[in-house]
Each structure stands twice: as structure tokens, then as C-alpha cells.
Amino acid sequence: MCIRDRVSTQSTGIAIEGPAFRALPEAELDRIIPRIQVMARSSPEDKYKLVTRLKLHNHVVAVTGDGTNDAPALKAAHVGFSMGIAGTEVAKEASDIILMDDNFSSLVKAVMWGRNVYDSIRKFLQFQLTVNVVAVSLAFIGAVTDEHGESPLKPVQLLWVNLIMDTMAALALATEPPSSALLDRKPYGKHDPLITRGMWKNIIGQAIYQLLINLLVLYRPHLLFDVEPGSIYHITIIFNTFVMCQLFNEINSRKLNNELNVFSGLFDNAIFLGILGFTLVVQWIFVEFGGDFTSTRPLTSSDWFTTFLLGAGGIPWGVMLSLLPVKEKETPAPVAPRSASRPAGSPKVGASKWNKARTVIKAVNALKQPLLIDRIRRRHSVTVPGFGK
């Protein structure tokens, strides 16, 4: 009763009992179902009907349950949670996720980890697409404009770049630990694109910056370096500049939603820092000791510092991109199902599914009767000669 009073006085939510719920006409159900917060004394049919009507309203529905009677609603929901200790086997089979400790706080952790995994996929895509665009564009432009038709990035160098793109970046961006800040934003819609407009802004913006910097080093090296154009030393500077850009873009890719501080939480992720350090050390070994195998020559300390600064320029450039407003595609609001306004006599939507669910519920309830179970056991019992029944 206290819950009911709070729902009615402090919000626009509705508290209702099962008998009153099932007595309502469908038009009234469609009107109040999105606002129901408490439904007491509900039957399995009521739970199943609530879930299916919410799905018809284009809502994403999650259900928790531990009993056999909860199985139809658990199965019908988008995500079903059952209890690992107190839950019945029927409920566990019908659910998608089992809470092994029967603790509802585990739901918060599940949501937080789910959002973190989804964001990690997006971060990796944001980084991967940027590297691909820049690498392909630089190799193509360099090969077309070179008198010998050779790319400024050599085969072994491209293999190392691919290793940075795939293995290293995947480990670094996928090991980002979840934080409570993930719960502060609204959930993504089920029809939202995997790559948002904000991500495209970052991908295209960072690709433009990196491409301009690398083309500047390729065609106007004398503006920044004392080097002979076309020499192996010049190729080494291009390669090192490209890799430095990817290292700092990896830091930029940690943020998806226009956050200005890309270093937030960076020093709490030891794996990310370790991968950045490992990549930088291997890059130094490639440049200083690779020789003809990697088509590199040792760089001076000043040239190392200059290429490092060119790559680090992607950080303030990313902050500028975050300040550019981009309107994301709006997710359409949930709409009432057609059954709410259908003319009399028209066929009911989902009637066959409802009938099947009622049959399942009746079968489950019947199996709970000891008399029927005894009959089934006697019917399928086997008599072995000499041992009696």
C-alpha cells in the first residue's frame, strides 16, 4: 500500500492489481501499460500479457523471475533474468541470464558490463576505420605520385601497422574497465546505428588531420626536417610520423560521446598503458635497429621529438572536434500497436501466440498437481520379472 501511494502521488506511474488488469479492454490497456509501475496479485497470464503488450509498444522488456509460473514471461521478454539459487529449472531454461547469487544488485553490474562491451566495440571500430582510411589514402597517393610507383609505407612497415590496428588496439580498447558513468546516460536504442554520426565526425576529422600531416612530411619534408626527399631516412620519418599519429589516436578513440578529457581514467587501465608502452618500444627497435629489413634508418633525437609532437597534435585536434555539435539521429518514440484502434471484427494481433502461451501455462500448472504426476509415473512404470512392481 505504501508503494501504491508513492506511485500515485509522486509520479505519473500506475499501480494496478491483476484482476483489474485483465478486465480492461485492449484500448485502455494500450493507454496505461507504458505507465504501469506496480502490478500486484498477477497471474502468469497477466505477466505474459504485460510483456507482449509492452513489446508491441516497441519497448525493450526485461523480466526477472524464479518460479515455474514466470517461465512464459521470461521466454517472451527480450531479456529474461532467473535466480540461480532459488530459481526452478523451468525458469532457468526460459531465461537468458541466470543470477548466480540471487542478488538484484547484480542486474546493475550486468547492465554496466553490457554497455561497456558495446562501447568497446564502437571504440575499436572508430580507431580501426581511421587507420584504414589514412593508410590506404597515403599508400595510394604516394604510389600514384611517385616516379617509381612505390608506396611510402613499405611491406614490413604495413605488417607492423596492421598488428597495431588489429591485435594491439583490440587489446587496449577492449580491456577498458566499466565505470558508474556508463549508467548516467540513456541506453542506446535497438535501431540505433553501430557507427553514430559523432563517431563519423571523429573518424573523418582525425583522418583529415593525419593525412595532411603525413602528406606534408612526404612532399614538404624540408619545412620540418633536414632530410633528402626520397631517401631511406625520409621514408623512416614518414613511417614514424604515421605510427605516432596512431598511438595518440588510440587515446582519442577511448571516448565516444564528445568528452573533452580523453585522459580521464587512462591511468587506471594498466593494460592500456602497457600496450602503449610496448608499441612505442617496438617502434623504437624497428626504427633504430631494423635496417634494410624494415627499410628504416636510426633517427636523431630531434627528429624523434618532432614526429612525436606531430602525432600528439591529434589530441588538441580531437578536443576541437568534440566542440563541433553533431545532431544524432533521433530514435522514434514508441507507438501504440495497431490493435488499439482496429475496427471491430478484425483479427487480433498475436492471437495465436497468446493461445500457445495459455496452453503452456495450463500445462505447467497441471504438471504441478501431484495426482497427474503419479498417473504419468504409473503409466510409464516398468515391471521387471522377479522383482515385482
C-alpha positions as CSV (number, residue, x, y, z in Angstrom):
1,M,0.0,0.0,0.0
2,C,2.9,2.4,0.7
3,I,4.3,1.7,-2.7
4,R,0.9,2.3,-4.3
5,D,0.6,5.7,-2.5
6,R,4.1,6.7,-3.6
7,V,3.4,5.8,-7.3
8,S,0.1,7.7,-7.4
9,T,1.3,10.8,-5.6
10,Q,5.0,11.2,-6.7
11,S,4.9,10.2,-10.3
12,T,2.7,9.6,-13.3
13,G,3.0,5.8,-12.8
14,I,0.1,3.5,-12.1
15,A,-0.4,0.7,-9.6
16,I,-2.9,-2.0,-10.6
17,E,-4.0,-5.5,-9.5
18,G,-4.1,-8.5,-11.7
19,P,-7.9,-8.9,-11.8
20,A,-8.4,-5.3,-12.7
21,F,-5.7,-5.5,-15.3
22,R,-7.1,-8.5,-17.2
23,A,-10.6,-6.9,-17.1
24,L,-9.6,-3.8,-19.0
25,P,-10.4,-3.6,-22.8
26,E,-7.4,-3.6,-25.1
27,A,-7.7,0.1,-26.0
28,E,-7.5,1.0,-22.3
29,L,-4.6,-1.4,-21.8
30,D,-2.6,0.2,-24.6
31,R,-3.1,3.6,-23.0
32,I,-2.0,2.7,-19.4
33,I,0.5,-0.1,-20.0
34,P,3.6,2.2,-20.6
35,R,2.8,3.9,-17.2
36,I,2.3,0.7,-15.1
37,Q,4.9,0.5,-12.3
38,V,3.3,-2.0,-9.9
39,M,1.0,-4.9,-10.7
40,A,0.0,-6.9,-7.7
41,R,-1.7,-10.3,-7.4
42,S,-0.9,-11.0,-11.0
43,S,-1.3,-14.4,-12.7
44,P,1.1,-15.9,-15.2
45,E,-1.3,-14.9,-18.0
46,D,-1.2,-11.3,-16.7
47,K,2.7,-11.2,-16.7
48,Y,2.8,-12.7,-20.2
49,K,0.2,-10.2,-21.5
50,L,2.0,-7.3,-19.9
51,V,5.3,-8.3,-21.6
52,T,3.8,-8.9,-25.0
53,R,1.8,-5.7,-25.0
54,L,5.0,-3.7,-24.0
55,K,6.8,-5.3,-26.9
56,L,4.0,-4.3,-29.2
57,H,4.6,-0.7,-28.0
58,N,8.2,-1.0,-29.2
59,H,9.6,-1.1,-25.7
60,V,12.7,-3.2,-24.7
61,V,11.4,-5.5,-22.0
62,A,13.4,-7.3,-19.3
63,V,11.8,-9.7,-16.8
64,T,13.1,-11.3,-13.6
65,G,11.6,-14.4,-12.1
66,D,12.3,-17.6,-10.2
67,G,9.2,-19.7,-10.3
68,T,7.7,-22.0,-12.9
69,N,4.8,-19.6,-13.5
70,D,7.3,-16.9,-14.6
71,A,8.6,-19.1,-17.5
72,P,6.2,-17.7,-20.2
73,A,7.0,-14.1,-19.3
74,L,10.8,-14.8,-19.1
75,K,10.6,-16.5,-22.5
76,A,8.6,-13.7,-24.1
77,A,10.8,-10.9,-22.9
78,H,13.8,-9.5,-24.8
79,V,16.0,-10.4,-21.8
80,G,15.0,-12.8,-19.1
81,F,16.7,-13.0,-15.7
82,S,16.3,-16.0,-13.4
83,M,17.7,-16.8,-10.0
84,G,20.5,-19.3,-9.8
85,I,19.8,-20.5,-6.2
86,A,16.1,-20.2,-5.6
87,G,15.0,-20.4,-9.3
88,T,13.4,-23.5,-10.7
89,E,14.9,-25.4,-13.6
90,V,12.0,-24.4,-15.8
91,A,12.6,-20.7,-15.1
92,K,16.3,-21.1,-15.8
93,E,15.7,-22.8,-19.1
94,A,13.3,-20.0,-20.1
95,S,15.7,-17.2,-19.2
96,D,18.6,-15.6,-21.0
97,I,20.8,-14.7,-18.0
98,I,21.0,-16.5,-14.6
99,L,21.9,-14.5,-11.5
100,M,24.1,-17.0,-9.7
101,D,24.0,-15.1,-6.3
102,D,20.2,-14.3,-6.5
103,N,21.2,-10.6,-5.8
104,F,19.3,-7.9,-7.7
105,S,22.3,-5.6,-7.5
106,S,23.9,-8.0,-10.0
107,L,21.5,-6.6,-12.6
108,V,23.2,-3.2,-12.3
109,K,26.6,-4.9,-12.9
110,A,25.2,-6.8,-15.9
111,V,23.8,-3.6,-17.5
112,M,27.1,-1.8,-16.8
113,W,29.2,-4.6,-18.3
114,G,26.9,-4.9,-21.3
115,R,27.2,-1.2,-22.1
116,N,30.9,-1.4,-21.6
117,V,31.3,-4.2,-24.1
118,Y,29.1,-2.4,-26.7
119,D,31.2,0.8,-26.2
120,S,34.4,-1.1,-26.6
121,I,33.3,-2.4,-29.9
122,R,32.5,1.1,-31.0
123,K,35.8,2.4,-29.8
124,F,37.7,-0.2,-31.8
125,L,35.7,0.5,-34.9
126,Q,36.4,4.2,-34.5
127,F,40.1,3.6,-34.3
128,Q,40.2,0.9,-37.0
129,L,38.4,2.9,-39.6
130,T,40.6,5.9,-39.1
131,V,43.8,3.9,-39.5
132,N,42.4,2.2,-42.6
133,V,41.3,5.4,-44.3
134,V,44.7,7.1,-43.6
135,A,46.9,4.1,-44.6
136,V,45.0,3.3,-47.8
137,S,44.9,7.0,-48.8
138,L,48.6,7.6,-48.0
139,A,49.7,4.5,-49.8
140,F,47.6,5.2,-52.9
141,I,48.5,8.9,-53.2
142,G,52.2,8.2,-52.6
143,A,52.3,5.4,-55.2
144,V,50.5,7.4,-57.8
145,T,52.7,10.5,-57.4
146,D,56.0,8.5,-57.1
147,E,58.0,8.3,-60.2
148,H,58.7,4.6,-59.5
149,G,55.2,3.8,-58.4
150,E,56.2,2.8,-54.9
151,S,54.3,3.4,-51.7
152,P,55.9,5.5,-48.9
153,L,54.9,2.7,-46.5
154,K,56.9,-0.5,-47.2
155,P,55.5,-4.0,-46.8
156,V,57.1,-4.8,-43.5
157,Q,56.1,-1.5,-42.1
158,L,52.5,-2.1,-43.2
159,L,52.6,-5.5,-41.4
160,W,53.6,-3.7,-38.2
161,V,50.8,-1.2,-38.8
162,N,48.3,-4.0,-39.2
163,L,49.5,-5.5,-35.9
164,I,48.9,-2.2,-34.2
165,M,45.5,-1.9,-35.8
166,D,44.2,-5.4,-35.0
167,T,45.8,-7.1,-32.1
168,M,47.2,-4.2,-30.0
169,A,44.3,-1.9,-30.5
170,A,41.7,-4.6,-29.8
171,L,43.5,-5.5,-26.5
172,A,43.9,-1.9,-25.4
173,L,40.4,-0.7,-26.2
174,A,38.6,-3.9,-25.2
175,T,40.2,-4.0,-21.7
176,E,38.7,-0.7,-20.6
177,P,37.1,-1.3,-17.2
178,P,33.4,-0.3,-16.8
179,S,32.6,2.8,-14.7
180,S,29.5,4.1,-13.0
181,A,29.4,6.9,-15.5
182,L,28.1,4.4,-18.1
183,L,24.8,4.4,-16.1
184,D,24.4,8.2,-16.3
185,R,23.4,8.2,-19.9
186,K,20.3,6.9,-21.7
187,P,20.6,3.4,-23.2
188,Y,21.1,3.1,-26.9
189,G,18.0,2.3,-29.0
190,K,17.7,-1.1,-30.6
191,H,17.6,0.6,-34.0
192,D,20.5,3.0,-33.4
193,P,23.4,2.6,-35.9
194,L,26.6,0.9,-34.7
195,I,28.6,3.8,-36.0
196,T,27.0,7.1,-34.9
197,R,27.3,10.5,-36.6
198,G,29.6,11.6,-33.8
199,M,31.8,8.7,-34.5
200,W,31.9,9.5,-38.2
201,K,32.8,13.1,-37.2
202,N,35.8,11.7,-35.2
203,I,36.8,9.2,-37.9
204,I,36.7,11.7,-40.8
205,G,38.2,14.6,-38.7
206,Q,41.1,12.5,-37.4
207,A,41.7,11.0,-40.9
208,I,41.9,14.5,-42.4
209,Y,44.5,15.6,-39.7
210,Q,46.7,12.6,-40.1
211,L,46.5,12.6,-43.9
212,L,47.5,16.3,-44.0
213,I,50.4,15.8,-41.6
214,N,51.7,12.7,-43.4
215,L,51.4,14.4,-46.9
216,L,53.2,17.4,-45.5
217,V,56.1,15.2,-44.3
218,L,56.0,13.3,-47.7
219,Y,56.1,16.3,-50.0
220,R,57.5,19.1,-47.9
221,P,59.9,17.5,-45.5
222,H,62.3,20.4,-45.6
223,L,59.8,22.5,-43.6
224,L,60.3,20.3,-40.5
225,F,63.3,18.1,-41.1
226,D,66.8,18.4,-42.6
227,V,66.4,15.4,-44.9
228,E,66.9,14.5,-48.5
229,P,63.4,13.8,-50.1
230,G,63.1,10.2,-51.3
231,S,65.9,8.8,-49.1
232,I,65.5,5.9,-46.7
233,Y,65.9,8.4,-43.9
234,H,62.9,10.3,-45.3
235,I,60.9,7.1,-45.6
236,T,61.7,6.4,-41.9
237,I,60.4,9.8,-40.8
238,I,57.1,9.2,-42.7
239,F,56.7,5.8,-41.1
240,N,57.5,7.1,-37.6
241,T,55.1,10.0,-38.0
242,F,52.3,7.7,-39.2
243,V,52.8,5.3,-36.2
244,M,52.9,8.3,-33.7
245,C,49.6,9.5,-35.1
246,Q,48.0,6.1,-34.5
247,L,49.4,5.9,-30.9
248,F,47.7,9.2,-29.9
249,N,44.6,8.4,-31.9
250,E,44.3,5.3,-29.8
251,I,43.9,7.6,-26.8
252,N,41.4,9.7,-28.6
253,S,39.3,6.6,-29.5
254,R,38.7,5.9,-25.8
255,K,35.9,8.5,-25.8
256,L,32.8,8.3,-28.0
257,N,30.4,11.0,-26.7
258,N,32.3,14.3,-27.2
259,E,34.1,14.1,-23.8
260,L,36.8,16.8,-23.7
261,N,39.1,15.0,-21.3
262,V,40.4,12.0,-23.2
263,F,42.8,11.2,-20.4
264,S,40.0,10.5,-17.9
265,G,40.5,7.1,-16.4
266,L,43.6,6.4,-18.6
267,F,46.0,5.8,-15.7
268,D,43.5,3.4,-14.1
269,N,43.9,1.0,-17.0
270,A,47.3,-0.7,-16.6
271,I,46.7,-2.9,-19.7
272,F,46.1,0.1,-22.0
273,L,49.2,1.9,-20.7
274,G,51.3,-1.3,-21.0
275,I,50.2,-1.8,-24.7
276,L,51.0,1.8,-25.5
277,G,54.4,1.4,-23.9
278,F,55.0,-1.9,-25.7
279,T,54.1,-0.4,-29.0
280,L,56.4,2.6,-28.5
281,V,59.3,0.3,-27.5
282,V,58.9,-2.0,-30.5
283,Q,58.6,1.0,-32.8
284,W,61.9,2.4,-31.5
285,I,63.5,-1.0,-32.1
286,F,62.1,-1.1,-35.6
287,V,63.5,2.3,-36.4
288,E,66.8,2.1,-34.7
289,F,67.8,-1.5,-35.5
290,G,65.5,-2.6,-38.3
291,G,67.9,-1.6,-41.1
292,D,67.2,-2.9,-44.6
293,F,64.7,-5.5,-43.3
294,T,62.3,-2.7,-42.1
295,S,63.5,-0.1,-44.6
296,T,64.4,2.3,-41.8
297,R,67.4,4.2,-40.6
298,P,68.1,5.4,-37.0
299,L,66.6,8.9,-36.3
300,T,68.2,11.7,-34.4
301,S,66.7,12.7,-31.0
302,S,65.3,16.0,-32.6
303,D,63.6,14.1,-35.4
304,W,62.1,11.7,-32.8
305,F,60.8,14.6,-30.8
306,T,59.3,16.3,-33.9
307,T,57.5,13.2,-35.1
308,F,56.2,12.7,-31.5
309,L,54.8,16.2,-31.5
310,L,53.1,15.7,-34.9
311,G,51.4,12.7,-33.5
312,A,50.5,14.4,-30.2
313,G,48.8,17.1,-32.2
314,G,45.9,14.7,-32.7
315,I,44.9,15.3,-29.0
316,P,44.1,19.0,-29.2
317,W,42.6,18.4,-32.7
318,G,40.3,15.8,-31.1
319,V,39.2,18.3,-28.5
320,M,38.3,20.7,-31.3
321,L,36.3,18.0,-33.0
322,S,34.4,17.4,-29.7
323,L,33.3,21.0,-29.6
324,L,31.7,20.7,-33.0
325,P,28.0,19.9,-32.5
326,V,26.6,17.0,-34.4
327,K,22.9,16.1,-34.1
328,E,22.4,12.4,-33.8
329,K,19.6,10.6,-35.5
330,E,16.7,10.6,-33.2
331,T,15.2,7.2,-32.2
332,P,11.5,7.1,-33.0
333,A,9.3,7.2,-29.9
334,P,7.3,4.0,-29.0
335,V,4.0,3.9,-30.8
336,A,0.8,2.2,-29.8
337,P,0.1,-1.1,-31.5
338,R,-2.5,-1.2,-34.3
339,S,-4.7,-3.3,-32.2
340,A,-5.6,-0.3,-30.1
341,S,-7.5,1.3,-32.9
342,R,-8.5,-1.7,-35.1
343,P,-12.2,-1.9,-36.1
344,A,-14.5,-4.3,-34.5
345,G,-14.4,-7.8,-36.0
346,S,-10.9,-7.6,-37.3
347,P,-8.5,-10.4,-36.4
348,K,-6.5,-9.9,-33.2
349,V,-2.8,-9.3,-33.4
350,G,-0.7,-12.1,-31.9
351,A,-3.8,-14.2,-31.1
352,S,-2.1,-17.5,-32.0
353,K,0.9,-16.7,-29.8
354,W,-1.3,-15.8,-26.9
355,N,-3.2,-19.1,-27.3
356,K,0.0,-21.0,-27.3
357,A,1.2,-19.2,-24.2
358,R,-2.0,-20.0,-22.4
359,T,-1.6,-23.7,-23.4
360,V,2.0,-23.7,-22.0
361,I,0.8,-22.1,-18.7
362,K,-2.0,-24.6,-18.3
363,A,0.4,-27.5,-18.9
364,V,2.9,-26.1,-16.4
365,N,0.2,-25.7,-13.8
366,A,-1.2,-29.1,-14.5
367,L,2.2,-30.7,-14.1
368,K,2.4,-29.2,-10.6
369,Q,-0.5,-31.4,-9.5
370,P,0.8,-34.5,-7.6
371,L,-2.1,-36.6,-8.8
372,L,-1.3,-36.1,-12.5
373,I,2.4,-36.7,-11.9
374,D,1.6,-40.0,-10.1
375,R,-0.6,-41.1,-13.0
376,I,2.2,-40.4,-15.5
377,R,4.7,-42.3,-13.4
378,R,2.4,-45.3,-13.1
379,R,1.6,-45.2,-16.8
380,H,5.3,-45.3,-17.8
381,S,6.5,-47.7,-15.0
382,V,8.2,-50.9,-16.0
383,T,7.7,-54.3,-14.3
384,V,10.8,-56.5,-14.1
385,P,10.0,-60.2,-13.7
386,G,11.1,-61.5,-10.3
387,F,11.2,-58.0,-8.7
388,G,7.5,-57.1,-8.7
389,K,6.2,-53.6,-9.4
